[in-house]
Amino acid sequence: MRDQTHFGNRSVPLSDKQALVDDVFHKVARRYDLMNDLMSGGLHRAWKDALVTAINPPKSEREFSLLDVAGGTGDVSFRTIAAGGAGARATVADINAEMLGVGRERTAERGLDHAVTFVDANAENLPFPDRSFDAVSIAFGIRNVPRIDVALAEMHRVLKLGGHFLCLEFSNVDVPGLDALYELYSFNVVPAIGRAVVGDAEPYRYLVESIRRFPRPNAFADMMRAAGFARVSHRSISGGIVALHSGWRL
Ligand SMILES: C[S@@+](CC[C@H](N)C(=O)[O-])C[C@H]1O[C@@H](n2cnc3c(N)ncnc32)[C@H](O)[C@@H]1O
């Protein structure tokens, strides 16, 4: 039997998942950043700020290179450049040409062409030499990747020794009361906002379902260790709506 995986709640052949994911982000690319604000009530900004604080780009002129995998329209990269000094550089790697296209336009508008570069790349096969980056991040991206173990190994490979890996991902709400509210919101409100803003509820139904299927924080921490990361830790933010995972290449 062919290897199976999940696309949302549907069981699909592993080899079909990436094309289905690409279709989702193809549909939402133009409205992606607006939708993030609407769906999270602006909270995604605080979550990304927590990620950038952990990336901790130097404020000095010291060179610092971030690789933001599944970086989409470049949000995490822009925030990292804004937080860092003159030596900070970011590379956005994403598999979706539409998301990269929106990101390139935003980079030009902000006059950041010298600092942020966009590369068409699959997280499972990164086109960078071993030990290239001071930090590697992935925000709300890893659950979309068909072979998470392969992507984690790749992100470990391209980190310099002493480099920091950070993964921000939706998690499991663990606050009594908030969990039921979150469930109701995710399965009803989010697809409805998607229908109103993007004209299609399906991509957002997929996003909500894929969050439910993503491994729990402790299981994901084990996958990070298996990929070679050391000093693995995680913390939950906003009552467990998201988790920030951290690991080092030592
Ligand atoms: C929810 S968006 C997150 C974008 C951005 N990191 C952010 O936080 O705003 C997920 C991104 O993962 C990208 N993606 C999905 N599968 C990928 C893969 N195998 N390799 C690289 N990027 C991928 C999609 O194209 C999309 O841009």
The ligand as an SDF file (V2000), in Angstrom:
LIG
                    3D

 27 29  0  0  0  0  0  0  0  0999 V2000
    0.4810   29.2840    7.3050 C   0  0  0  0  0  0  0  0  0  0  0  0
    1.7020   29.8010    6.1360 S   0  0  0  0  0  0  0  0  0  0  0  0
    2.9250   30.5540    7.1990 C   0  0  0  0  0  0  0  0  0  0  0  0
    3.6600   31.7030    6.5440 C   0  0  0  0  0  0  0  0  0  0  0  0
    4.5880   32.4980    7.4600 C   0  0  0  0  0  0  0  0  0  0  0  0
    5.5700   31.6420    8.0790 N   0  0  0  0  0  0  0  0  0  0  0  0
    3.8190   33.2660    8.5130 C   0  0  0  0  0  0  0  0  0  0  0  0
    3.9010   32.8810    9.6730 O   0  0  0  0  0  0  0  0  0  0  0  0
    3.1610   34.2400    8.1840 O   0  0  0  0  0  0  0  0  0  0  0  0
    2.4420   28.2710    5.6630 C   0  0  0  0  0  0  0  0  0  0  0  0
    3.4580   28.3950    4.5580 C   0  0  0  0  0  0  0  0  0  0  0  0
    4.0910   27.1170    4.4050 O   0  0  0  0  0  0  0  0  0  0  0  0
    4.4470   26.9940    3.0380 C   0  0  0  0  0  0  0  0  0  0  0  0
    4.7850   25.5740    2.7490 N   0  0  0  0  0  0  0  0  0  0  0  0
    3.9370   24.5130    2.7120 C   0  0  0  0  0  0  0  0  0  0  0  0
    4.6350   23.3900    2.4400 N   0  0  0  0  0  0  0  0  0  0  0  0
    5.9420   23.7510    2.3010 C   0  0  0  0  0  0  0  0  0  0  0  0
    7.1430   23.0270    2.0110 C   0  0  0  0  0  0  0  0  0  0  0  0
    7.1410   21.7040    1.8250 N   0  0  0  0  0  0  0  0  0  0  0  0
    8.2960   23.7170    1.9400 N   0  0  0  0  0  0  0  0  0  0  0  0
    8.3170   25.0580    2.1340 C   0  0  0  0  0  0  0  0  0  0  0  0
    7.2230   25.7920    2.4020 N   0  0  0  0  0  0  0  0  0  0  0  0
    6.0420   25.1520    2.4930 C   0  0  0  0  0  0  0  0  0  0  0  0
    3.2150   27.5170    2.3230 C   0  0  0  0  0  0  0  0  0  0  0  0
    3.4790   27.8200    0.9780 O   0  0  0  0  0  0  0  0  0  0  0  0
    2.8910   28.7550    3.1880 C   0  0  0  0  0  0  0  0  0  0  0  0
    3.4920   29.9080    2.7020 O   0  0  0  0  0  0  0  0  0  0  0  0
  1  2  1  0
  2  3  1  0
  2 10  1  0
  3  4  1  0
  4  5  1  0
  5  6  1  0
  5  7  1  0
  7  8  2  0
  7  9  1  0
 10 11  1  0
 11 12  1  0
 11 26  1  0
 12 13  1  0
 13 14  1  0
 13 24  1  0
 14 15  1  0
 14 23  1  0
 15 16  2  0
 16 17  1  0
 17 18  1  0
 17 23  2  0
 18 19  1  0
 18 20  2  0
 20 21  1  0
 21 22  2  0
 22 23  1  0
 24 25  1  0
 24 26  1  0
 26 27  1  0
M  CHG  2   2   1   9  -1
M  END
$$$$
